[in-house]
């Protein structure tokens, strides 16, 4: 279900499907969205056809200037655990997650695997293009990309294992997108881009973390210590501190502009909505505090001192789970 005027989110996955009686399957990029994106807008350029790591999602997917591999439609109805599984099913680590859909053509099995290949291993560019295709370029303000402190040093050696690892490193290199975004920021003064990532990297494998134990070679606590130590080293660099301060200034500026429209910000930040509890209205929802106040004054006249109490009683908003003590 789509929420109006709230934060929108999407995750990238790769999807391939098999229909009974069909031959083969096609792998395509799939965006799992929390919002509707119905119109198949013409993208501002064809940067999305440059992903060489998956030949099945290249120029053949652009027809008439439209990108047919970026699925359009209503917000996905998957549960949060299904989204997490679909977005983290890294090959060789986790199995693909499978969904079965039935239609007039027969049963279709849809498989989702980790979107961390090629340019989508850094989904920043996908996010920028998604906003541009929905609203236009001028709605892209500050873009913040947070890396995983992956080292840029290529694995050495001539063994088969080293070569396979080097191919995997190339296929999942997030810095290709970083370079594209940096070029765009250098040529467009209204495009504010910040990338927080330690170029020296952390020597931590995806499966390095192990439960703490007396005979564990690399227990989880040591992995966490390594990550913390690397972060403190990176954050003390003058350039890192400058980038953090510059980014904070841009974000605070936009936060203040948004906060000037208090009802809209309340809706965006807390998911607040108001449900009229009077029998005559049959629980009609309102997304704006001011509009609901006007409704109460016009339809259910109350003394001014009671409106605030009524608003509090009829307001619904997200409940954040308190962290465990």
URZI-V108725 format. One record per pair of residues at least 12 apart in sequence whose C-alpha atoms are under 8 Angstrom apart, sorted by the first residue. I is the first residue (numbers start at 0). GAP is how many residues later the second one is. D is the distance in whole Angstrom. If there is no record, write none. Layout:
# URZI-V108725
I|GAP|D, I|GAP|D
This chain:
# URZI-V108725
0|33|7, 0|34|8, 0|74|6, 0|75|8, 0|76|7, 1|32|6, 1|33|5, 1|34|7, 1|73|6, 2|32|7, 3|283|8, 4|259|7, 4|262|6, 4|263|5, 5|261|6, 5|262|4, 5|263|7, 5|265|6, 6|261|6, 6|262|8, 7|25|8, 7|26|6, 7|27|6, 8|24|6, 8|25|6, 8|26|7, 9|21|6, 9|22|5, 9|23|4, 9|24|6, 10|20|6, 10|21|5, 10|22|7, 10|72|8, 10|76|7, 11|17|7, 11|18|6, 11|19|5, 11|20|7, 11|75|6, 11|102|8, 11|103|5, 11|104|8, 11|108|7, 11|111|7, 12|16|6, 12|17|5, 12|18|6, 12|19|8, 12|73|6, 12|74|5, 12|99|6, 12|100|6, 12|101|5, 12|102|4, 12|103|8, 13|13|6, 13|14|6, 13|15|5, 13|16|6, 13|98|6, 13|99|5, 13|100|6, 13|101|5, 14|12|6, 14|13|5, 14|14|6, 14|15|6, 14|95|7, 14|96|6, 14|97|5, 14|98|7, 15|12|6, 15|94|6, 15|95|5, 15|96|7, 16|91|7, 16|92|5, 16|93|4, 16|94|6, 17|90|6, 17|91|5, 17|92|7, 18|87|7, 18|88|6, 18|89|4, 18|90|6, 19|86|6, 19|87|6, 19|88|7, 25|30|7, 26|29|6, 26|30|7, 27|28|7, 27|29|6, 27|41|6, 28|28|7, 28|40|6, 28|41|6, 28|86|8, 29|39|7, 29|40|6, 29|41|6, 30|39|7, 30|40|7, 31|43|8, 31|44|6, 31|51|7, 32|42|5, 32|43|6, 33|41|5, 33|42|6, 34|39|7, 34|40|5, 34|41|8, 35|36|8, 35|37|6, 35|38|4, 35|39|5, 36|35|5, 36|36|5, 36|37|6, 36|38|7, 36|97|7, 37|34|5, 37|35|4, 37|36|6, 38|33|7, 38|34|8, 39|26|7, 39|27|8, 39|28|8, 39|32|7, 40|25|7, 40|92|6, 40|93|7, 41|23|6, 41|24|5, 41|25|7, 41|91|7, 42|22|7, 42|23|7, 42|24|7, 42|86|7, 42|89|7, 42|90|5, 43|85|8, 43|88|7, 43|89|7, 48|12|8, 48|13|8, 50|67|6, 50|68|6, 51|66|7, 52|64|7, 52|65|5, 52|118|6, 53|64|7, 56|12|7, 81|15|8, 84|12|7, 85|26|5, 85|27|6, 85|28|6, 86|25|8, 86|26|6, 86|27|5, 86|28|6, 87|25|7, 87|26|5, 87|27|8, 88|23|8, 88|24|5, 88|25|5, 89|23|6, 89|24|5, 89|26|8, 90|22|7, 90|23|7, 94|18|8, 95|15|6, 95|16|6, 95|17|5, 95|18|8, 96|14|6, 96|15|5, 96|16|7, 97|12|6, 97|13|5, 97|14|7, 98|12|6, 115|56|6, 116|54|6, 116|55|5, 116|56|8, 117|52|8, 117|53|5, 117|54|5, 117|55|7, 117|56|8, 118|53|7, 118|54|7, 118|55|6, 118|57|7, 118|58|6, 119|54|8, 120|51|6, 120|52|7, 120|53|6, 121|52|5, 121|53|8, 121|55|6, 121|56|8, 123|19|8, 123|21|6, 123|53|7, 124|52|7, 124|56|7, 127|12|7, 127|15|8, 139|51|7, 140|49|7, 140|50|6, 140|51|6, 141|49|7, 141|50|5, 141|51|6, 141|52|8, 141|108|7, 141|109|7, 142|48|8, 142|49|6, 142|50|5, 142|51|6, 143|49|6, 143|50|5, 143|51|6, 143|52|8, 144|48|8, 144|49|6, 144|50|5, 144|51|6, 145|49|6, 145|50|5, 145|51|6, 146|48|7, 146|49|6, 146|50|5, 146|51|8, 147|49|6, 147|50|8, 148|48|5, 148|49|5, 148|50|6, 148|51|7, 148|52|4, 148|53|6, 149|47|8, 149|48|7, 149|49|7, 149|50|8, 149|51|5, 149|52|6, 149|53|8, 150|47|8, 150|48|6, 150|49|5, 150|50|4, 150|51|6, 150|52|7, 151|47|6, 151|48|7, 151|49|7, 153|12|7, 153|15|8, 177|17|8, 180|12|7, 193|49|7, 193|53|7, 195|44|8, 197|36|6, 201|24|8, 201|25|7, 201|28|7, 203|19|8, 207|15|7, 208|14|6, 262|25|6, 262|26|5, 262|27|7, 263|24|7, 266|20|7, 266|21|7, 269|47|6, 269|48|6, 270|45|8, 270|46|5, 270|47|6, 271|15|7, 271|43|7, 271|44|6, 271|45|4, 271|46|7, 272|12|7, 272|13|6, 272|14|5, 272|15|7, 272|16|8, 272|42|6, 272|43|5, 272|44|6, 273|12|5, 273|13|6, 273|14|8, 273|15|7, 273|18|7, 273|37|7, 273|40|6, 273|41|4, 273|42|6, 274|39|5, 274|40|6, 274|41|7, 275|38|6, 276|37|7, 292|14|7, 292|18|8
